[in-house]
Amino acid sequence: EKFSFFLGDAYQENTETFAHSLRFTIPGKTGMVILKPDDDNGSVELFLGNDKDDKYVLYGNEGFSITVTNISATRVSGTFSGQLKLVDGTGAGKSELTVTDGKFDIPIRNTK
């Protein structure tokens, strides 16, 4: 079992582009997961929107840590932080970004 997270800004479905989106996939259990650079098969991605043309600048994992602190029948919570590197050919942006003090406490949706 795995958790797939899509953490993004609120937006209207199919009518506007979200400005930020962080996506990652981890095992569906409590505890810490360390995702090494290039060892996660693309399971950490950060999309930053571009107001000019509705395209995104894409960043990939350069070392990420995710800790699930609590899982209930309806919610999952925890923390995350790490380094992200600009994916070649996806637009202009800083070559690396750092995410610190990330937190989530969100409902669970089973997709089975």
C-alpha positions in Angstrom: 0.0 0.0 0.0 1.2 3.5 -0.9 0.2 7.1 -0.2 0.3 9.5 -3.2 0.2 13.1 -2.2 -0.9 16.0 -4.5 -0.4 19.1 -2.4 -1.4 22.2 -4.4 -3.1 25.6 -4.3 -6.8 25.7 -4.5 -8.1 26.2 -8.1 -11.1 25.7 -10.3 -11.1 22.4 -12.0 -10.3 22.8 -15.8 -10.7 26.6 -15.7 -7.4 27.8 -14.2 -3.8 26.8 -13.6 -2.7 26.1 -10.1 0.4 28.1 -9.2 2.2 25.4 -7.1 1.9 21.7 -6.8 4.1 19.2 -4.8 3.6 15.5 -5.5 5.2 12.5 -3.8 4.5 8.9 -3.2 5.6 6.9 -0.1 4.8 3.6 1.6 1.4 3.7 3.4 2.7 3.5 7.0 3.9 5.7 9.8 7.6 6.6 10.1 10.3 8.4 8.1 11.1 7.9 4.5 14.3 9.2 2.9 14.1 9.6 -0.8 17.6 9.9 -2.3 18.3 11.8 -5.5 17.4 9.8 -8.6 16.5 6.9 -6.4 12.7 7.6 -6.2 11.7 7.0 -9.9 10.1 10.5 -10.1 8.0 10.2 -7.0 8.9 13.8 -5.8 8.0 16.5 -8.2 7.4 20.3 -7.7 5.4 22.2 -10.4 5.6 26.0 -10.4 3.1 27.8 -12.6 4.0 30.5 -15.1 1.4 33.3 -15.2 2.5 34.3 -18.7 1.6 31.1 -20.7 0.0 28.6 -18.3 3.1 26.3 -18.5 5.0 24.9 -15.5 8.6 24.8 -14.4 9.3 21.3 -13.1 11.7 20.4 -10.2 12.7 16.8 -9.2 14.0 15.2 -6.1 17.6 16.0 -4.9 17.1 14.5 -1.4 13.7 14.5 0.4 12.5 13.4 3.8 8.9 12.6 4.6 7.6 11.6 8.0 4.1 10.2 8.5 3.2 10.9 12.1 -0.4 9.7 12.2 -2.8 7.6 10.1 -6.4 7.1 11.0 -9.3 5.7 9.0 -10.0 9.1 7.5 -6.8 11.3 7.8 -3.0 11.2 7.4 -0.6 13.8 8.9 3.1 14.4 8.9 6.0 16.6 7.8 8.3 16.9 4.8 11.4 18.8 3.7 14.2 18.5 1.1 16.1 19.7 -1.9 14.7 19.9 -5.5 16.6 20.4 -8.7 15.3 22.1 -11.9 14.5 19.4 -14.6 16.3 20.3 -17.8 14.2 21.8 -20.6 11.2 22.7 -18.4 11.7 26.5 -18.3 13.6 29.2 -16.6 14.0 29.0 -12.8 16.5 28.7 -10.0 18.7 25.6 -10.5 17.8 24.3 -7.0 15.1 24.9 -4.4 14.9 24.0 -0.7 11.6 23.0 1.0 11.6 23.4 4.8 9.0 22.9 7.5 6.4 21.3 5.3 3.3 19.9 7.0 0.2 18.0 6.0 -3.0 16.9 7.7 -5.3 15.8 5.0 -8.2 13.4 4.4 -7.5 9.9 2.9 -9.2 8.8 -0.3 -9.0 5.1 -1.1 -8.6 4.5 -4.8 -8.9 0.7 -4.8 
